[in-house]
Amino acid sequence: MKAARTKTPRKPVLKKSSNTNLKDPVGVYCRVRPLSVQDQECCIEVISETTVQIHPPDGYRIFRNGEYRETQYTFKEVFGTLVTQKALFDVVARPLVEDLVRGKNGLLFTYGVTGSGKTHTMTGSPGDGGLLPRCLDMIFNSIGPFQAKRFVFKLDDKNGVDVQCEVDALLERQKRDAMPIPKTPSGKRQIDPEFADMISVRDHYKVEEVEEDNVYSVFVSYIEIYNNYIYDLLEEVPFDPIKPKWNSCNTPVRNGDFIPPQSKVLREDQNHNMYVIGCTEVEVKSTEEAFEVFWRGQKKRRIANTQLNRESSRSHSVFMIKLAQAPLDADGDNVLQEREQITLSQLSLVDLAGSERTNRTKAEGNRLREAGNINQSLMTLRTCIEVLRENQMYGTNKMVPYRDSKLTHLFKNYFDGEGKVRMVVCVNPKAEDYEESLQVMRFAEMTQEVEVARPVDKPLCGLTPGRRLRNQAFKDELSRRLEIRGGPIGGETEQSVTEMLLQNFPPLPSCELLDVNDDQTLPRLIEVLEKRHRMRQMLSEEFTKNVLAFKTMLQEFDSSIVSKENYAQGKLTEKEKMIAGQKMEIERLEKKTKTLEYKIEILEKTTTIYEEDKRNLQQELESKSQKLQRQASDKRRLEARLQGMVTETTMKWEKECERRVAAKQLEMQNKLWVKDEKLKQLKAIVTEPKNEKPERPSREKDREKTFQRSVSPPPAPTAPPVRLRHRRSRSAGERWVDHKPPSNVPTETVMQPHVPHAITVAAANEKALAKCDKYMLTHQELASDGEIETKLIKGDVYRTRGGGQAVQFTDIETLKQESPTGRKRRSSTSSPAPPEDAAESEWTDVETRCSVAVEMRAGSSLGPGYQHHAQPKRRKP
């Protein structure tokens, strides 16, 4: 019979269902390994079921200038140090096995640094099997009663599968048994005690609702990616590839005893799926068989002893489980010979080699080259994830560099939507792995943002369900009817019926003729034979009746089966109509969903525009507010400056007005005195007799009168002389820093600033400021009138947070010196010119000199100053 070939799954000929547009994020889980030493420093802490917190160790914190920052990372689920392999399998791997049985692909890989427990998570330990043996156990528990015989399914060399009939499969089995090559391990053999504890799983996992009308076959293969080359771990070779002989140039020794292992090549099939050419794929029928194949390849995997791990994986291992399934024919006896109905699903379990730092592993030579290739392949995986994330989030169309590494090139179909992808991140919480664990956490966080298209459901075969059970029921019913008709069926029953028939036949007489004239023997023999003939006819008629009755029974049974099939077909038609209606409803809802998604997209874009406008307006508002604040600050400074100028101008004009009023009063008093003297002289002239000679008053008499009455007018009431007072310092009990620059000019004035308990310095320094509470700077500048003006700038000393000192200025005092020789004389035009000696004595007589006073105006912005108040001496006319 011609073998039927089918294409690989996920590319069915029939129309894909409508869920191809749906996407699921990559499921990332975190498992924390227990510490090897109980009191060892830990840098990772489990916060909740989905969150871990990583913090730098103490030494790292000191090395990084005292920075201490705790970072939290969220996963789909976090498994702590006390989690069991069963709990991990139920959450992570069990859904992948269920999808495998239902015809969908899956990828599960462990990722982490060296020594984080990746191989333990995948393989397990004696007495506690990991994810791989539990997956195998669940597969065979689910499909055990429905497995096809060996070689019914046959994988080709182009990533396809052939299906053979029972006869061809039997011939293939006989041919394979006759070959001298090693046979496939049998499930009846004794289990190797080396791994017997790993597969003795007490939890009998099983997939619910397995398609019972299908037959299944499991194929396994095991490869490793070492130094970016693919090697088949199940290939039978006559040498040990684990320990090759290399020369100093890192090339294999050319001799007859050693043949270097041949690497495999990746190819793309007609459906754009990647596969390994020439990879050994073994058909297995039990969990023990499959794990024995895995263990045989595991012994060939490359491991080495490093500073961080005694058995460190030096390659990426990939254990692939392929499940071929095809439906039974309409009778439920044989496999349906239609290639469109055959499905091949695959579950890939990947144990990645750990990333490591060569300065910590102390790797040299081959170990150093291995570490470089491991880190390079993991970096390529990270780059592919980053590009996928960027393309999905920002709508770009960058090329994903799958071909840069064999690891990413092999599994590019999964990230393109050919199956479900899950990753278990294994971390070691010890403080020495903080840097590596931080990079692993960042990669895992980024991987969760990548979405993979949801795989399509396999198409229905269109045959009546329940064919296997109906065929089995028919066989049981047929056996029961036969038992009713002919009694129990067995060897003893058949023998008793034969004996009974032989006993019913008349016995044959003696056929020996002793005499030629014997006429009795032949007639007796003829009579007996005639009786036997009649009895045989009777039995033949009875047999014919029984055959007719059996045919009638078969026809009745067939008609009942036809009626049941018609009833089932009607039900199936109703279900198909219902499914069609539901599909139409689903399409309507999908259209509605697309419309709503389009509206949501428009709203999101509108929201984005509004948010951008809002940010721009907020920025503009902030800039305007800052501008207004600056303008208000400038306005306040201008107001303060104008207020000071107004105050200064007001005081200046007040003083000028006072000076002018005093001068005017003095001038008017002089005029009144002159007029008074003139009136007195006129009165004396009028009252004197005409014959008498007028007598001029002598100056001596006037001087005598001067002693009796002062002719000088009283000082102006607006500017009385003020007694010089010593101002008491407000800094009593406080220490000052008296800062006197060496460039200052000594004034040699009577009034000098004096501060008790002061530290005099020529330049301000931190030591002096630390001992005092107050600060005073003596500053000199040239005034507008050419005199030296001294300013005392005072302030408070404050301590800063950094341990230094700061000075805040609070007050300014001004000391100004004026020369009395610069004062202009006041004179009256109406009074007669005084004699020269009187003019000179005006400033030298005692009375005038005593009327000069010094006044310091308290609160003046100009500080202390000298102001002269003098009343000139009155002169007689």
Secondary structure as UniProt FT lines:
FT   STRAND          4..6
FT   TURN            9..10
FT   HELIX           18..21
FT   STRAND          23..25
FT   STRAND          27..32
FT   TURN            38..39
FT   STRAND          44..46
FT   STRAND          51..54
FT   HELIX           58..63
FT   TURN            64..66
FT   STRAND          71..74
FT   STRAND          77..79
FT   TURN            81..82
FT   HELIX           85..92
FT   HELIX           94..101
FT   TURN            102..103
FT   STRAND          106..113
FT   TURN            114..115
FT   HELIX           118..123
FT   STRAND          124..125
FT   TURN            126..127
FT   STRAND          128..129
FT   HELIX           131..143
FT   HELIX           144..146
FT   TURN            150..151
FT   STRAND          153..155
FT   TURN            157..158
FT   STRAND          161..163
FT   HELIX           166..178
FT   TURN            187..188
FT   TURN            193..195
FT   HELIX           196..199
FT   TURN            212..213
FT   STRAND          214..226
FT   TURN            227..228
FT   STRAND          229..232
FT   TURN            233..234
FT   TURN            241..242
FT   TURN            248..249
FT   TURN            256..257
FT   STRAND          266..268
FT   TURN            270..271
FT   STRAND          274..276
FT   TURN            277..278
FT   STRAND          282..284
FT   HELIX           287..298
FT   TURN            299..300
FT   STRAND          303..304
FT   TURN            310..311
FT   STRAND          312..313
FT   STRAND          316..328
FT   TURN            330..331
FT   HELIX           339..341
FT   STRAND          343..351
FT   HELIX           358..361
FT   HELIX           366..394
FT   HELIX           402..404
FT   HELIX           406..410
FT   HELIX           412..413
FT   HELIX           414..418
FT   STRAND          420..427
FT   HELIX           431..433
FT   HELIX           434..447
FT   TURN            448..449
FT   STRAND          451..453
FT   HELIX           467..486
FT   HELIX           491..504
FT   TURN            516..517
FT   HELIX           521..687
FT   HELIX           699..708
FT   TURN            717..718
FT   TURN            730..733
FT   STRAND          736..739
FT   TURN            742..743
FT   TURN            756..757
FT   STRAND          758..761
FT   HELIX           766..771
FT   STRAND          774..782
FT   TURN            784..785
FT   STRAND          788..799
FT   TURN            801..802
FT   STRAND          805..816
FT   HELIX           820..822
FT   HELIX           836..842
FT   TURN            843..844
FT   HELIX           846..850
FT   TURN            858..859
FT   TURN            861..862
//
